C-alpha cells in the first residue's frame, strides 16, 4: 500500500475566479476536487501545510486524504498553479480516486551506484532525460519511486526503460520503444583533454622506428 498523506481543507461556498481571489485574500490556497461521477467541490488549503506536501518527492504520485468538514476525500494531486514571481502555489487540483481503480501518475526516478559508473569516475556527467516516468498503476500499488542503476556505464552509454524494474501491476504509458532515461555525457574538461591529446603530434622518440 503506498504512503498516504493527509491535508486539511475547508469547503468554499462557491467556485470561480472571484471566490478564488477571496480565498487568497484570507491567506489560503484555493483548490478543486473533481471526478468520481460527482460534482466538483471547491476547497481551500492552509499554504504552509500545502507547501510542505509539495516539497515531497513524487507529490503527484502520492495519495492524499483531504479532510473536509469532518469527511475524507481520497484523491491524487493533478495540477498546481504557481505565482510567476514568488513561486507560491495559487491553485491546486485534486482528482478523486476509487478503490480498485487504475490511474496514470508520474513516478520519480532515483539513480544509484554513481561511484560504480566508469564514465562518471572519468569525469563525465549524468544527463537526465526523464526525471519521472508516466506509469499506469492500481491506486493501491503506486510506487514511491523507480530505481535506475549507473553501474558499469561509460561515457556515451545510456540507461533505457528496459533496465528499470517496474512493479508487476504497473506499466509504462509509453509502449513500443525502449526509451532513454539518462546518459553519461563527456564534460567540457573531458572533451578538452581529448581534443588536446588528438592535436598533440607524436614526439621524435614516438615516431622513431
N, C-alpha and C positions, 0 to 999 in steps of 0.2 A: 504494500500500500504506500503510495507516495506521501511525502510530507504535506500536511495541510496547515496553512496559516490562517489566523483569524483577524479580521478587521472590523472595527465598529463603524457603523454608518447610521445616518439619520435620513428618514424619508423626507423628500422635498414636496412641497404642496403642489407644485406644477413643474412641467418641463419648459424648455425654451431658453433662448439667449438671455432674456431679461431675468428669469429665475436663476440662471447660472451666475450671472453677474452679481445678483443679490447674495448668493451663497459665498462668493469670493469676498464681497464686502464684509461679510460676517467672519472672515478668516478661515473658511472651509473650502474644500475642493469639490466641485460638483461632479457627478458621475451618473451613469445609467446602467441598469441591469436589464438585459433583454434575453429573449429566446425561451425555449421550453413551452411553446404554444400558449404563452401568457403575455399579458400586456407589459410593455416596458415600464420599469419602475425607476423614477428619478430619485437619486440619493445624493448625499454629501458626506465627505470624509474629513477626518482631522488630518491636516497636512503633515505634521511630524510623523504620525504613525504610518501614513501612506508613503512618505519618503523613505522611511526605514525599510518598508517592504520592497520598494522599487530598487533599493540598493542591493538586494539579494541576488545571487547568481541564479539565472533561469527564472526570473519572476514570471515571464509569460508562459512558462510551462508548470506553474505552481497552482495547485488548487487553493481557492480562498473561500473560507466560510465568512460570509458577511452577516453580522448580527444587526438586524434592523427592527427596532421596536419590539424586541423580545422574540422575534422569529429568526431563522437562519436560512440564508440562500447560499447554496454551494455553487461556485462559479469559477470561470477562468478569466484572467485579465486578457483583454483583446487589443486595446489601444490606449495610449496615453498621449495627450497633447501637452506640449511644454511652452512656456513663455520664451519667445525668441531671444530675449536679452538675459533675463535672470535664470532661465532654465528650470524654473519651478513648475510643477505639474499644474495644468489649468483644467483638465477634464480627463476622466478615466472611464473606459467602457468595460463592462463585465458581461460574459455570456453564461447563462445558467447551464449547468450540466446535469444529466440524469444518470442514475446508476445503470451500469452495463452499456452505456453509450460509448462511442468512439469519437475522438477529437483529433484535429491536426494541430500540433504545437511545435514551436522551435526549441529544440533541446540544445543547450550549450555543449561545446566540445572542450575537453580538458586534455592538453598534450603532456605526456610524461616521457621519462627517460631522455631528457635533453643531454645529460652528460654522457650518454652512450651513443650519441649521434656523431659519426666520423666528421661529417660536414660542419657541424657546429663547433667541434673541437678545432677544426682547421680555420675557424674564423668566419664561417658562413652565418647567415641569418635565417631565422624561421619566418617564412612568408605565409601568413594565414589567409587562405582564400575564403573559408567559411568558418565563422566563429560559432555558428549554430546550424543544426540540421533539422529540416522540417520532417517530423515523423507523424504518422497516423497511429494512435495508440488507444487502448481502452482507458477510460477515465481513471480506473484504479490501478493502472500499470504504467503511468508516465514516469520515465526515468529522470533522476535528478540531473544527470549529465551522461555524456558519452566519452569514452577514453580512446585516445589515439596515441600509439607508441612511436617514438622517433628513433628507436634503437636500430643501429646499423645504417642509418641513412646518410648518404654523402651529398656533397654539393651537386645539384641537378636532379636529385631524387625527389619523389613526391609521395604523399600519403593519399590514398584513394578510399572511397567509402567502403570498398570491399575489405579493407584492412581493419575496419571498426566493427566490433561485435555489437549487434543490435539485440535488444530483448526479443524473445521469440514472439511476443504478442504485438510487436511494433514493426512497422515497415516504412521505408523511406518514401516520401511523397514524389521523389524523382525516380522514375523507373526506366530501365532500358539502357543505362550507361553508368560506367564506373567513374563517377565524377571526382575531381580533385578537391581535397580539403585543405592541404597545405603543401608547401615545398621548401626545400633547403636551397637558398639562393646565395650566390657569391656576394660578399660585402665589397664595398669600394676598395678597401685595403687589399683584399684577396685579388681583385681584378687588377689593381695597380701592380702588385707583386708579380702576377702572371705576365702582364704586359712588359714589365721591366726585364724579366727573365727571357722573354721571347726576343726583345730588342737588343740584348747584350750579345755581342759577337764572341765566338769562342776564342780563348787565349791561344798564344802561339804553341804552348805545350799541348793544349787540347787538340790543335789542328795538326800537329806533327804525327807522321806515320812511323 
